[in-house]
Amino acid sequence: MIPLFDLNWDEDERRAVIEVLESGWVSMGPKTGEYERKLAEFYGVRYALATSSGTTALTLVYEALDLKGWDVILPSLTFVATANALLKVGANPVFADVHSPEIPLISAETVERVLTKKTKAVVFVNYAGHGDTLKDLKEFCDKRGLILIEDASHAHGAEYPGGMAGTFGVAGAFSTFANKNLSTGEGGYVITDDENLYKRMKLLRSHGMTSSSWERLKGREEFYDVVEVGFNFRISEIHAAIGLANLRKLKRENEKRRGIVRYYRGLLRETLPEVGIPFSENSPSSHYIFPVLLPEGVDRSAVRRRMYEMGVYTSIHYPPVHLFKIYAGRGARLPNTEEYARRTLTLPLWGNMGEEKVERVVEVLKRAL
Ligand SMILES: Cc1ncc(COP(=O)(O)O)c(C=O)c1O
């Protein structure tokens, strides 16, 4: 079988885990501190905060920005956590359409269409790793006094004109779930330059407590106070150590993925010109996933089934959030999102995939079609 993705973990991650196990300190501590310093350095930002997941990273940002009671605009073409975390903090998710099926990202124009008097923030999702509309959206948000947040879970290390993914808004939240370009199995992080936001998120990450167990053990603090009702969104040292090891591979991983995607695009253009490929060839990306657009009228489920029978896994990114039961009553009208979601098919992609597997996937897709 050709899987949808494969981990790039090796001896580095194994050693990192064993080192933590042998150190005797496995909850949040020195490795987490080092991981956060390296993340901040990597993105060229002042602060990074590691969390237990991408969902908890988003929840920290939303909660620390006091979005409760406000409208927050986001795409429906995302993993449901981007929206669910808004509901959990008492904000009102408002879905914007994607620019087009070819550029499946929200944009200044699509956001403007759904603005209300109660809009406080916009969450941009760097779908598949791309950020084509992000710079314009940032200018739009700045002009309107709207807070821009990035859910950059797809875009670890992506470099766009104007900056790295996650650095355009007040904060960038990332998931390091198993299949992400930077993976810790479960985990996440937030990056920001905003000192007050960072301090608030740090408090909220661990019960609103003013010091951590590690700090008290090291004698830096004797007591703690509790100044907010916080969460336990901490990362473990084991996950932080894996993150440190995996972060060293991220640039190379993204380069390899770029090569695989270039090869895919060339082959598809040659052998299956009827299959659409979103984004332009030179749109900067971390290439987290490789979605294509099947021709109108094709039975996608049948194609997927046949591909599976021929040994190729595929996926759908994503069933649009506004069509899920809990969001259906909101009356969002998103024709581009619905067309994209109806036709899209995600093909296997990972850094060490190799050209032979790409050729096999394209051949299997052709036969299935
Ligand atoms: C865009 C997006 N947002 C949020 C999440 C949630 O992250 P996690 O699964 O780490 O909670 C994911 C992960 O799958 C994601 O792809």
The ligand as an SDF file (V2000), in Angstrom:
LIG
                    3D

 16 16  0  0  0  0  0  0  0  0999 V2000
   -5.8970   23.4510   10.0720 C   0  0  0  0  0  0  0  0  0  0  0  0
   -5.8820   22.6800   11.3530 C   0  0  0  0  0  0  0  0  0  0  0  0
   -6.2810   23.2940   12.4840 N   0  0  0  0  0  0  0  0  0  0  0  0
   -6.2800   22.6620   13.6670 C   0  0  0  0  0  0  0  0  0  0  0  0
   -5.8850   21.3570   13.7840 C   0  0  0  0  0  0  0  0  0  0  0  0
   -5.9910   20.6680   15.1150 C   0  0  0  0  0  0  0  0  0  0  0  0
   -4.7700   20.2290   15.5850 O   0  0  0  0  0  0  0  0  0  0  0  0
   -4.6730   19.0050   16.6210 P   0  0  0  0  0  0  0  0  0  0  0  0
   -5.1620   17.7880   15.9250 O   0  0  0  0  0  0  0  0  0  0  0  0
   -3.2050   18.9450   16.9350 O   0  0  0  0  0  0  0  0  0  0  0  0
   -5.4840   19.3670   17.8130 O   0  0  0  0  0  0  0  0  0  0  0  0
   -5.4180   20.6790   12.6460 C   0  0  0  0  0  0  0  0  0  0  0  0
   -4.9220   19.3100   12.7690 C   0  0  0  0  0  0  0  0  0  0  0  0
   -5.2860   18.3420   12.2620 O   0  0  0  0  0  0  0  0  0  0  0  0
   -5.4430   21.3470   11.3980 C   0  0  0  0  0  0  0  0  0  0  0  0
   -5.0620   20.7340   10.2660 O   0  0  0  0  0  0  0  0  0  0  0  0
  1  2  1  0
  2  3  1  0
  2 15  2  0
  3  4  2  0
  4  5  1  0
  5  6  1  0
  5 12  2  0
  6  7  1  0
  7  8  1  0
  8  9  2  0
  8 10  1  0
  8 11  1  0
 12 13  1  0
 12 15  1  0
 13 14  2  0
 15 16  1  0
M  END
$$$$
